[in-house]
Amino acid sequence: MDKFLVRGALKLTPEKRKHQPNEGDGDCTKEQKGTEEKRPRLPVALSDEPCQGRATPWREIRAEGLNCHYTILFSRTEADRLFQELEKEIEYFEGEFTKLQVFGKWHNIPRKQVTYGDPGLTHTYSGVTFSPKPWIPVLEHIRDQIRRVTSHTFNLVLINRYKDGHDHIGEHRDDEQELVPHSPIASVSFGACRDFVFRHGASRGKRASCRIEPIKLQLEHGSLLMMNFPTNRHWYHSLPSRKNVLAPRINLTFRKVMAL
């Protein structure tokens, strides 16, 4: 991750400023104003800024159309406790809710999955609409800690449990229609550290319209990754298989959704 991070404020000369991509504009096919280059210059260097009320600083991760913040939200001791409580308390979906639709075909989900949240909400993912289970204390505690350090409120959480490195999730964007426009998604990780990969939408596939290198992060035990607008408009993310990982991982993505 350090390739995309710089400590301290980045100072740019006027000559260098004109080559920096416009924040929030993720269209890599556009010519950047003030330069003749048609492709963005990546990675874009960023700064750290203090996390509210915490010793651990926020680390900012930026690229063309990507805007994320990362910090360690929980100490190792508390993260261990929360992981064990999640393992004990979370009840994952079964039956038809363990399948997803890809190109019109149904497949078993290569992980365990469930949603919790406020009453009356729904969440649609890969052709399946879920009604969340009611909040339980451990999830409320994690949600409230996120609100404390970010000032953002969330009313639904999608939980994925990966039993080991064979369980995974493919490239996708968290851009469901019920999400409140421009709202961030807060991703909290517990357990095994796994590779988390961002890939720009315009650089995917054989007919990619531009060349942008993927961004690979390692999300630590007890960490919080804030995926801010417009990240999920332009970038896909995935958790690839890693056969050498033997321990489980639990990921919670907190969202703010509308009642449709």
Summary of the structure (lengths in Angstrom):
residues: 260
radius of gyration: 18.7
end to end distance: 37.3
largest distance: 58.8
contacts: 766
relative contact order: 0.20
helix: 18%
strand: 33%
